[in-house]
Amino acid sequence: MNEDILTRLDQLRSRDLPVHGGRTMAYVYDSGLEGVEELAAAAQARFAGVNGLDMTAFPSVVALENDIVARTAQLLGGDERTAGTFTSGGTESCLLATVTAREHARRPRSTDGSLQVVLPSTAHAAFHKAAALFGMDVVVVPVNPATYQVNARDVAAAITNRTALVVVSAPSYAHGVIDPVEEVAHAAARRGVLCHVDACIGGWYLGHLRMAEDAPALPAFDLSLTGVTSLSVDLHKYGYTPKGASVLLFRDAELRRHGWFAHTGWPGYPVVSATLQGTKSAAPLAGAWAVLERIGTQGYIELSRRVHRATTALTKGISAIDGLRVLGRPEASLIAVASDDPTVDPFVVADEMRLRGWFLQPQPAFGPSPANLHLTVTAATAEEETVRLLLLELAQAVVRARALGPPHVDPELGSLASLLDPAALTQEEVSSLLSLAGLEDGDELPERRAPVLTVLQALPPALSERLLPEAIGRLYRAHDGR
């Protein structure tokens, strides 16, 4: 019976992207180290039934979290005042940083209207989600069209008496560049505004890379800077821990307190929570602690050095491929690849790569950023042979994409889109639009997705945001999958 169930799970997994080998260049992080996953699985199993909801009942949760937070604070500029929270991932860390800033800003102050979050146009979508959930307004500051970094003066000019939080990235997900954290943090501090550094994807990697003897010159970005009041870093990225592991650091416990929830006004047990979750498994916490212990500081420094070398080689190699160019100057382990040839569509290149076992994440055009492919370089990708094969496959995919040409957008769709109010669309109209975009009614996405992405990119953002949940919602249906 057990074997049948596990076989069924294996069958379901067979259609997924691979999580090992370095060919899936988004979503997964593979250290390539033997025994790490087995250790993590064993640690998680030991804590699978432990509930982090009540730390007084399970003091092991406090011990593990204190250890992880202390290690993270030491790496990223914290001191004896630094406080932190272990969360389920980068999005929850960003949500908590935002709601903490909202509550902090509700001290007596002169405000007219909703509180605001000021952020670069390259900031992660999690902060827009946070603002939507917590009733705040987003003030978007454009970035330099060549470097994709925000200008500190532009951020300073956007701060008002309604600003509760300023956000910067280290690095930004889309382009892998680090915002001028020090200058922005100083500008926020001068106005008495909190400044959060989103180092979810890069903090653990950059923090260890700068400790290497041959470290590249990296800008300061962490809590050691005056004005930085909080920072988020995911352990399940370049810490290579199991999924569900992130740390949110605060300048001090007093600031962290603004984000905690406590309630005694009901007949049940007193509730106090530092995260958005109530009941939560301690398994990810234990798995993260075990992996951090196993790899250790020197191990992470070496993994970071390997990733840095591979990122440098890939950036150079991609720039040499006819028809491709790297956007900005990547300072971390993320590369955005666009095309300077109108006959080479990045989305078609992505299809060609995926059909041959490589996943490069398509990123639609936005503002000064053209359509491009996102590459997250991990330790598993850093193998010399993997880098060589990736560059070879990419060059061949460009040749095939050039022969195929860019996808065609039905002119009828553009004309129709300009007349539609996204909020007033009927289900019939939604179905018609999705059909024009190449998404027929069904529970599977088409093998070639470039036409769909091209259509969504051509639509007004509000219309795309109306259609995307409908498209993904078709994949989730109540039916017997056997």
Number of C-alpha atoms within 10 A of each C-alpha: 6 7 8 9 10 11 12 13 11 11 11 10 11 10 8 8 15 15 14 14 17 26 26 25 20 17 11 20 26 23 23 19 13 8 10 20 18 12 15 23 17 15 20 23 16 13 18 15 12 21 17 22 20 18 15 10 11 14 11 16 23 14 11 18 21 16 12 24 21 19 14 22 25 15 18 24 17 25 14 10 11 22 22 25 19 26 28 22 21 26 20 23 28 29 22 25 31 30 22 22 28 25 15 20 22 13 8 7 9 9 13 8 10 14 22 24 27 25 25 24 18 25 23 21 12 16 24 21 16 22 19 12 11 14 13 22 19 20 18 16 20 18 21 12 13 11 15 25 24 25 18 23 11 14 25 20 10 16 20 14 16 20 26 28 27 29 28 31 30 29 28 27 26 21 28 27 25 26 27 18 26 20 18 24 27 19 21 27 17 11 13 15 25 26 29 30 27 30 27 30 28 27 29 25 26 28 23 22 25 18 18 15 9 9 15 13 9 13 15 18 27 27 24 16 16 14 24 27 28 29 32 36 31 29 32 26 27 28 25 27 27 24 18 21 26 30 25 29 29 26 23 17 13 13 20 24 15 19 22 16 12 11 11 10 9 8 6 8 9 11 14 15 17 19 19 16 12 14 12 18 19 23 26 27 26 29 29 27 22 21 24 21 11 14 18 12 15 12 14 23 23 17 24 28 25 20 25 24 15 23 25 15 17 21 21 13 18 21 16 14 16 14 20 21 20 21 25 19 16 21 23 28 26 25 28 27 25 25 22 14 13 11 15 24 25 30 28 26 28 26 22 24 20 19 12 11 14 20 23 26 21 22 20 17 14 12 10 12 20 17 21 28 25 23 25 26 27 32 23 22 26 26 17 14 9 16 21 16 12 20 18 14 16 22 20 16 22 25 15 15 21 18 11 14 13 19 16 10 16 11 8 9 16 14 10 11 16 11 8 12 11 18 9 8 14 10 10 9 13 17 18 15 19 20 13 17 19 18 20 17 13 11 14 11 16 13 9 16 18 23 20 20 19 21 21 20 16 15 17 13 13 11 19 16 13 15 20 12 10 14 19 12 11 15 13 9 10 6 6 5 5 4
